Amino acid sequence: MTQFPTQPPACVEESAGSWCAQVWRATGNEWLATSADWLVAKPLRISLIVLGAVLIRLIVRRIIDRLTRTEDTNGNGRLPALLKPMREHAPEVLGPVVLERRRQRARTIGSVLKSLTSFVVFGLAFVLVLGELGINLAPILASAGIVGVAVGFGAQNLVRDFLSGIFMMLEDQYGVGDVVDVGEAVGTIESVGLRITTLRDLNGTVWYVRNGEVLRVGNFSQGYAVALVDIPVGYNVDVPKTTELLQQVAEQASAREPIAPDVMEPPEVLGVETVTAEGIQFRVTMKVRPGRQWAVQRALRAEIMRALEREGVEPPLGRFFTSAQARNGETGTV
């Protein structure tokens, strides 16, 4: 039987170094040679795109982990490199809580960066793969844009919560351990997420506040705080003498435990603050470390009340008559 020599396909003649020519020389099969681009070249390029995307994502995630690491090689806490260029308002009085606050802030920002990296890298890889397959991307991109707009309108509250959470993290408006007033609730921050902030009030109630609903925040734990004590006394007191007494007692109390470690500036007696039907009220202020104003107020108020009682300073009118009635066996108040 006579065998006719097989003619090489046109792709071999066009380029001697193409995949078609190489497959033709290896197999001598015309179908394999003409299909070499789909069988060999495109799968190889697609594999390289996917492999490159995975490697780039892995490298970027390793860099993010290094930048957000909150512990050094010895296991000691440190400020993550990612947070160094950013503002930090964590008060030193929080002590060990500062490390947890930094860890949570770095972990959240790192999570956002990792998600963004995965979206960008795999998104570009997906587009490149579709291009290799010869698929027209214009209709797909147009459809994706329409779907994105529809989802954006439907989930705008969720998007607002996430964007607000990101800016709160970047600006360090508050963090774990801070005492804040978010309008509906006042308490200590327990956790800060991209969508929800959790805080616990003085009654132990846990509040879950959506970040997008926080219109204003009052933070009692940044920079410094002011311990403010109002002292009510009777009308007949000697104002200059009482002012001098309050100043002396406040200075002595600020130099002793348990107030001394929290005092940042000497106390100041502002004088008569208000005048009521029962008497007059003096105001004493003291600049203290953030978050310690309430403890200082309680201790300072106790010291001042003992000193006033020891010096015989008259209490307000209502308290005076109530005490007198109690001594005389009467009931009721005036």
C-alpha positions in Angstrom: 0.0 0.0 0.0 1.4 3.4 -1.0 1.7 6.1 1.7 1.4 9.7 0.7 3.6 12.1 2.5 1.7 14.4 4.9 2.0 18.1 4.1 2.9 20.3 7.1 0.1 22.7 8.1 0.4 26.4 7.2 1.2 27.5 10.7 4.5 25.5 10.5 5.5 27.5 7.4 4.5 30.8 9.0 6.8 30.4 12.0 9.4 27.7 12.5 9.6 28.4 16.3 5.9 28.4 17.0 4.1 25.8 19.2 2.5 24.5 16.0 5.9 23.8 14.4 7.3 22.2 17.6 4.3 19.8 18.0 4.4 19.0 14.3 8.0 18.0 14.5 7.4 16.0 17.7 4.2 14.1 16.6 3.8 14.7 12.9 0.0 15.0 13.6 -1.7 17.8 11.7 -4.6 18.1 14.1 -2.4 18.3 17.2 -0.1 20.8 15.4 -3.0 23.1 14.5 -4.5 22.8 17.9 -1.3 23.3 19.8 -2.2 26.9 20.7 -5.3 25.7 22.6 -3.8 22.5 23.9 -0.5 23.8 25.0 0.1 27.5 24.8 -3.1 28.8 26.3 -3.2 26.4 29.3 0.5 27.2 29.9 -0.1 30.9 29.9 -3.2 30.6 32.1 -1.3 28.4 34.5 1.5 31.0 34.7 -1.1 33.8 35.3 -2.8 31.9 38.1 0.6 30.8 39.6 1.8 34.4 39.4 -1.3 35.7 41.1 -1.0 33.2 43.9 2.7 34.1 44.5 2.0 37.8 44.4 -0.8 37.5 46.9 1.3 35.3 49.2 4.2 37.8 49.1 2.0 40.8 49.8 0.2 39.0 52.6 3.5 38.1 54.2 4.6 41.8 54.0 1.3 42.9 55.6 1.7 40.3 58.4 5.2 41.7 59.0 4.0 45.3 59.1 1.1 44.4 61.5 3.1 42.3 63.9 2.6 43.4 67.5 5.4 41.3 69.1 9.1 41.2 68.5 11.3 38.1 68.2 11.4 37.9 72.0 7.7 38.0 72.4 7.6 41.5 73.8 4.8 43.9 72.8 5.7 46.6 70.3 4.1 49.2 68.0 3.4 47.6 64.6 5.3 49.2 61.8 2.0 49.8 59.9 0.7 52.0 62.8 3.8 54.2 63.2 2.9 56.7 60.5 -0.7 56.9 61.9 -2.0 58.8 64.9 -2.4 56.9 68.2 -4.3 58.2 71.1 -4.0 55.2 73.4 -3.5 56.6 76.9 -0.7 55.1 79.0 -3.0 54.6 81.9 -4.6 51.7 80.1 -1.4 49.7 80.6 -1.6 46.1 79.2 -4.9 47.1 77.4 -2.8 49.2 75.0 -1.2 46.1 73.5 -4.5 44.5 72.9 -5.8 47.8 71.4 -2.8 47.9 69.1 -3.2 44.3 68.2 -6.8 44.6 67.4 -6.3 47.8 65.4 -3.4 46.3 63.4 -5.3 43.0 62.9 -8.3 44.9 61.5 -6.3 47.1 59.2 -4.3 44.1 58.0 -7.5 42.2 57.3 -8.7 45.0 55.1 -5.5 45.2 53.3 -5.4 41.5 52.7 -8.9 41.4 51.4 -8.2 44.3 49.1 -5.0 42.6 47.9 -6.9 39.4 47.1 -9.6 41.3 45.3 -7.2 43.3 43.1 -4.7 40.4 42.4 -7.3 37.7 41.6 -9.5 40.2 39.8 -6.7 41.1 37.4 -5.8 37.5 37.0 -9.4 36.6 36.2 -9.5 39.4 33.5 -6.2 38.2 32.0 -7.5 34.6 31.9 -10.7 35.6 30.1 -8.5 37.5 27.6 -6.5 34.4 27.0 -9.7 32.4 26.3 -10.7 35.0 23.7 -13.8 36.1 25.6 -15.1 39.7 24.9 -14.8 41.5 28.3 -16.8 44.6 27.4 -20.3 43.1 28.0 -19.0 41.4 31.2 -17.6 44.6 32.6 -20.8 46.5 31.7 -22.9 43.9 33.4 -20.6 43.9 36.4 -20.9 47.6 36.7 -24.7 47.4 36.6 -24.7 44.7 39.3 -22.3 46.7 41.4 -24.5 49.8 41.3 -27.6 47.7 42.2 -25.7 46.0 45.1 -24.4 49.4 46.2 -27.9 50.8 46.5 -29.2 47.8 48.3 -26.3 47.5 50.8 -25.5 51.1 51.2 -25.9 50.9 55.0 -23.5 48.0 55.2 -21.0 49.9 53.0 -21.3 52.9 55.2 -20.7 50.9 58.3 -17.5 49.4 56.7 -16.2 52.7 55.5 -16.8 54.4 58.9 -15.1 51.5 60.6 -12.0 51.8 58.3 -11.7 55.6 59.0 -12.2 55.1 62.8 -9.3 52.6 62.7 -7.1 54.8 60.6 -7.7 57.9 62.7 -7.7 56.0 66.1 -10.9 57.9 67.2 -11.3 55.3 69.9 -10.0 51.8 70.8 -10.2 49.0 73.3 -10.2 50.3 76.9 -11.4 53.8 76.1 -14.4 55.2 77.9 -16.6 56.9 75.2 -20.0 58.5 74.7 -21.5 57.5 71.4 -24.8 59.2 71.9 -27.1 56.3 72.8 -24.7 54.6 75.2 -21.7 55.5 77.4 -19.3 52.8 78.4 -15.9 51.1 78.0 -14.9 49.9 74.5 -14.5 46.1 74.5 -13.9 45.6 70.8 -13.8 47.6 67.5 -14.7 45.9 64.2 -15.2 47.2 60.7 -19.0 47.1 61.1 -19.8 46.9 64.9 -18.3 48.6 67.9 -19.0 46.8 71.2 -19.0 48.7 74.5 -20.1 47.9 78.1 -21.8 50.6 80.2 -21.6 51.1 84.0 -24.6 48.8 84.5 -22.8 45.9 82.7 -25.0 46.1 79.6 -23.2 45.3 76.4 -24.1 47.7 73.5 -23.5 46.8 69.9 -23.2 50.1 67.9 -23.1 50.2 64.1 -20.1 52.3 63.0 -22.2 54.0 60.3 -24.7 55.2 63.0 -22.0 56.9 65.1 -22.4 60.6 64.3 -20.2 61.9 67.1 -18.0 60.4 69.7 -17.0 61.8 73.1 -13.8 60.1 74.3 -13.0 60.4 78.0 -9.7 58.6 77.6 -7.5 60.7 75.3 -4.8 63.1 76.3 -5.9 64.1 79.8 -9.0 64.4 81.9 -10.3 66.9 84.4 -11.6 65.8 87.8 -14.4 68.2 88.8 -15.8 68.4 92.3 -18.7 70.7 93.3 -18.9 71.4 97.1 -22.2 72.7 98.5 -22.0 74.9 101.7 -24.3 77.2 103.6 -24.9 80.9 103.0 -23.1 82.1 106.2 -19.6 80.8 105.3 -16.6 83.0 104.9 -16.0 82.8 101.1 -12.3 83.7 101.1 -11.6 81.5 104.1 -13.5 78.6 102.6 -11.7 79.0 99.3 -8.3 79.0 101.1 -9.4 75.9 103.0 -10.5 74.0 99.9 -7.2 74.9 98.1 -5.2 73.6 101.0 -7.1 70.4 101.4 -7.0 69.7 97.6 -3.2 70.3 97.4 -2.6 68.0 100.4 -4.9 65.3 98.9 -3.2 65.5 95.5 0.2 64.8 97.1 -1.0 61.6 98.9 -2.2 58.2 97.8 -4.3 57.2 96.1 -4.6 60.4 94.1 -1.0 61.4 93.7 -0.1 58.9 90.9 -2.9 60.3 88.7 -2.4 64.0 89.2 -0.9 65.9 86.2 -1.2 69.5 87.5 -1.9 71.2 90.9 -5.6 71.5 91.8 -7.4 74.8 91.3 -10.3 76.2 93.3 -12.4 78.2 90.9 -14.5 79.8 93.6 -18.3 80.1 93.9 -19.9 78.3 91.0 -23.6 78.6 91.7 -26.0 80.0 94.2 -29.1 78.1 95.0 -32.0 78.3 97.5 -30.2 76.0 99.9 -26.7 77.6 99.8 -23.7 78.2 97.6 -21.5 75.8 95.7 -17.7 75.9 95.3 -16.0 74.2 92.4 -12.6 72.5 92.5 -10.8 71.1 89.4 -7.7 69.0 88.9 -6.0 67.8 85.7 -5.5 64.1 85.9 -4.6 61.1 83.7 -7.3 60.0 81.2 -9.8 57.7 82.6 -8.9 58.4 86.2 -11.1 61.4 86.8 -13.9 59.5 88.4 -11.7 57.8 91.0 -9.9 61.1 91.8 -13.3 62.9 92.1 -14.5 60.4 94.7 -11.3 60.5 96.7 -11.0 64.3 96.6 -14.7 64.8 97.5 -14.3 62.5 100.6 -11.2 64.4 101.7 -12.9 67.8 101.3 -16.1 66.8 103.1 -14.0 65.5 106.1 -12.1 68.7 106.2 -15.2 70.9 106.1 -16.8 68.9 108.9 -13.7 69.1 111.0 -13.5 72.9 110.5 -17.2 73.3 111.3 -18.2 74.8 107.9 -22.0 74.9 107.7 -23.7 72.6 105.3 -26.4 73.8 102.9 -29.7 75.0 104.4 -31.8 71.9 103.5 -29.1 69.5 105.0 -28.8 71.7 108.1 -32.5 71.5 109.0 -32.7 67.9 108.2 -29.8 67.2 110.6 -31.4 69.3 113.3 -34.8 67.6 112.9 -33.1 64.2 113.2 -31.4 65.3 116.4 -34.8 66.5 117.8 -36.6 63.3 116.8 -38.6 65.0 114.1 -39.3 63.7 110.6 -39.4 65.2 107.1 -37.3 67.7 105.3 -37.3 71.4 104.7 
